[in-house]
């Protein structure tokens, strides 16, 4: 049985009776058992998956209505709540937390008969971009297990890339879906801010984070978006997409579209191999009828500093609830006064979460807010203005998703500034609320390179059409694991 099929191919195979959901689910679990010791994508596997698959097969045989997913095995980043399931955020602080309700995206996929094959690894509380900051150990890149898979949705990208599921849901605060998608050679999508409900997503930085799918093909991303996008009364930041069908006319192509090449994202610090791949992608888009010209977004050079200032501030506020009284682990309260107890309890946070909490307490504090937080908000505002101006001239913007190739595990872990700069090409979409996608484009020296396309707010459909057009020009080898 072929586990390498796309989501849409899986649905067709089940509909025509070529495979059963039970067979495919069992084979998927076998695959997880076979490779996940090496990769560590999963934090937990759904023990009821086979029974759920059997029930869906019964519905199909009896002619009952079956949801659009037809029992498709999907992995879920472990910061989204699934009722009666552990949701750990890859943190010791939530190691035994069992979610009391479903996130909106989970409710929507349950109605469509998706099977959640398991919860996958991530950087603790989504703070990181390599998955090395998981309290339960790093995930590894299936293209080369000595290298990082990207993060913070590293487990999601690894599980899709290594055929341990068909699709995954991750969350993207500064590139946390697109970065691992690029490093693991999957499609990773960050939608327009508000397009997908964040209800039931454990908060990191509310003003810019978004749930997004990781899939094998752009069409699969469009399919997933159809199921999970739309207004949610539980999340007042959601927007009405008028039940847009993102699969409709996905083959429209990009002839006549104007694409801006962001000069600040292909400058200093870019690997030569990534630069070459970007030029090849631009050439292919021009071959498809697009008009590509350079465009400058001056504020991009300040975007990483602004991003980490804003997100650390929001994270510091969001993480205040983890005081070991409302959430936490077994630790006796006797012998402590209030502050010393919380301080000791929080020693269970990992180094990256601790670093961001300290920054998040400092930058908005009295006497410092004007120097740091307010300045960062001005950069965000100016960057949004600049990108809105660019979209008056261009339909799309292009850059490499990540300016460097996947690096070795441990190589940058002690150099947070160098690590932060890996986000230089992805944070702009989050700070400005724009949709962006990473498309697998090339494998160099056994390591993947992804290309990022960005569109204006609510132009998700056109963005997917363009990504699909580029994807069709690419043929890549299969993952070696």
Number of C-alpha atoms within 10 A of each C-alpha: 10 10 16 17 15 17 25 16 12 24 19 14 15 19 13 9 13 10 16 20 27 19 14 22 25 14 16 21 20 12 16 23 13 11 17 19 11 14 21 21 35 25 22 16 16 15 11 11 20 19 12 20 25 17 16 24 21 13 14 18 10 9 9 10 9 15 14 17 23 24 29 26 26 25 31 26 31 34 28 28 28 24 16 12 19 21 27 29 29 26 25 20 25 18 17 15 17 15 17 13 14 19 21 24 23 22 16 15 20 16 13 17 20 23 25 24 27 27 30 31 37 40 32 27 27 33 28 25 26 34 31 26 27 26 23 19 16 23 37 27 36 27 24 20 15 14 21 28 37 34 33 34 38 37 34 39 41 34 33 25 28 26 20 30 29 26 30 30 27 34 32 28 25 31 34 34 34 36 33 35 36 31 34 33 32 30 33 35 34 33 30 24 24 26 26 27 25 24 22 20 25 21 19 23 20 16 17 22 25 29 27 27 28 35 31 25 23 30 24 21 24 23 21 24 23 15 19 20 25 18 19 19 10 13 15 12 17 20 18 14 15 9 11 14 15 21 19 13 12 20 14 13 20 23 15 13 19 19 27 24 24 21 16 18 22 20 11 8 11 16 15 12 16 24 17 10 20 25 15 14 23 22 14 16 23 18 12 18 14 21 19 20 15 12 18 15 20 15 20 25 13 15 23 24 17 24 26 20 24 26 26 27 24 22 25 22 16 17 16 10 12 16 19 19 14 8 13 20 17 9 11 9 13 7 8 11 9 10 10 11 18 17 12 13 21 18 12 16 18 20 13 20 24 16 14 20 22 15 19 24 15 19 20 21 13 8 10 12 14 13 11 18 24 17 15 22 16 12 20 23 14 17 22 20 14 17 24 16 12 20 18 9 12 21 21 23 24 27 27 28 31 30 28 17 22 24 18 17 19 14 11 14 16 9 10 12 12 11 15 16 15 22 21 22 26 32 23 26 28 24 26 22 22 23 25 31 34 33 29 29 25 24 19 11 8 12 20 24 29 33 27 26 25 29 27 24 19 19 16 26 20 21 25 29 23 26 28 21 21 23 19 11 13 13 10 11 8 11 17 9 14
